[in-house]
Amino acid sequence: MFKRRMAELFLFGGVLLSTVLLYAPPIARGSEQTPGMGTLRIEGEGILRLVLQGSTGPRLFYYSHEPNLVLRADTYRLEEIVVQGGYSSSGLQIPAQLRVLTIEPGGLATLKPGLPLRQTIKIERWGRSLVLNYQLLGRGGESYTFTQRHGGIPPVFTIYQGERQVGSGNFAAG
């Protein structure tokens, strides 16, 4: 009697387990996305942190090195990017085409910020002064600033007029 009862319970448990596995939601199966979700592919390199703000939800902080992030379908605003070396980009430093992301249900959106960084200097003349505007630009055109003060040596400039050197040294900011 006892063995027969154990066999019935074992059979019932197996039927119940197979029913649960057969009707499990798609997220549990792993190969499909749930409705209302989409994928954000991050193709940038050297990214340590991304901060995204959805239209209704809390801020999302992305720290992973995985290239794909599954998110709720929504319109997101990219608020901050931090890359290796202690550089960050936020607010209006991020170009409009990177700043707003739309994730469609079942869709794929791509984001391409980050390394390599490119140094640019724009020189303008204001009367008798030269103004040097230095920018550190990322892969997607975003502008980065130092988030950590490294205490390093300030840059040295040499100015030429034709072939003749007319000035050299460290220049105070401002």
N, C-alpha and C positions, 0 to 999 in steps of 0.2 A: 504494500500500500504506500509506504513512504517513498520507495523508488519511483513508483508511478506518478505520485504527486510532484516530485522533484522534476521529472521529465516533462510534465505538463507546464510547470512554471518556467523551465528552461525554454521550452518551445514558445510559450507566450512572450517571454522576454526577448527572444530572437525576432519574433514577428513585430513586436513593438519597436525594437531597435531599427529594423529594416524600414519600417514605416517612417520613423523620424528621419533617417538618412535619405530616403526617397523624396520626401516632401520638405526637405530643409530649404531655407531661402537661398537664393543664388550667391549671396556673399559668403555663405558657409562652404559652398562648393569651390570657391576661389577663382574660377576661370571667367566668370561673368561679373559685370557691375550691377549694382542695384539701381533701380530707376531713380532719377533725380540726382545722379552722381556723374561727374565727368573727370577727366584727367588733365593735370597741368604737367607738361614736360618741361623740365628746367635744363637747358642746354648750356648754361653758363658754367665757367670753371672757377675754382677757388672760393666758392660761396660758403661762408660760415653761418650766415643767418639771413632769412627773408622774413619780413613782417607784412602780412596781407590783412586787409580789413574787408569783410564781406558787407553787403548792403544791410543785413539784419543781425548777423552773428557777431561773436566776440572776435578780437584780433587773433590771427593764427600765426604762430611762430614756427618757422621751418628751419631745422638744424641738421637734417639728414643729408647723407651723400647719395641718396637714391635719386635717380633722374626723374621718376614719375611720382606725382603726388595726387591721390584720389581725393577730390573735393566735392562738396555739395554744389549743384548747379546754381550759379549766382554770378553777379558782377562784383569783382574784387578790385580794390585799390592797393597797389603796391606802395607801402609806406616807407620801407627802409630795406637797404641791402648792405650787408657787411661782408667784406672779402678778406682774404689772407693778407697779412701785413698791417692790419689795424686801420683800414680805410673803410669809410662808410658813405653811402649816398642816400639822401632822403628828400622828401618834399619836391620842390621844383628842380632839384638836381637830376631827377629822373624824368626823361623825356615822356611826352604825352603818350606815345605809342607803346611804351613799357608800363606806364602808370596805371592804366585801366585794362583789366583782364576780364573776359567773359567766358565762363565755363558753361557750355551747353550740356543738357542731359545726354550721356553717352558720347560726348564729344571730346576732342583733344585740342588744347591750347598750348602754345609754345612760348617760353620766356627765355631770352638770350642775354642776360646781363653778366657782369663779372670780368674775370681775367681773360686775356692779358690787358693790362692797363697801358695807356699811351699818354705820354707827356706832351702838352702843347703850351706854347707861350705866345700870347698876342701882345704886340707892342704898339702902344698909341702915344702920340705926342700931344701934350697939353701945355701949350706955350713953350717955355724953355725946359720943361720936364718930359721925361720918358716914363710912361706907366707900363709896367710889365704885369700882365694878367696871366697867371699860371693856372693851368687846369690839368687835372688827372682824369682822363676819360676811359670808361670801360667799354667792353665789347658792344653794348647796345647804345652807346652814346651818352650814358649816364656819367655825371661828374662826381668825383670822389673827393673827400677831405680826410685829413688825418683824424682818427678818433683817439689816438694815443700820442702823446708827445714823446718822441724818441730821444730828445736831448742831443740830437746829432749835430754835426757841423752844418751851419747855414750854407746855402749855395754860393758859389763864387762865379762872378760874371766878368767877361772880358768884352769890351766894346771896340769895334774897329770902324774906322772911316776910310773906306777903300782898303788899302793894304796896311795903313798905319793904325797902330793900337792907340786909342785915345783915353781909355780908362779901364781899370780892373779893380777887383776887390769884392768884399761883402757889402751888400746894401741893406740898410734897415728897412723893414716892411713899413709901408704907408708912405 
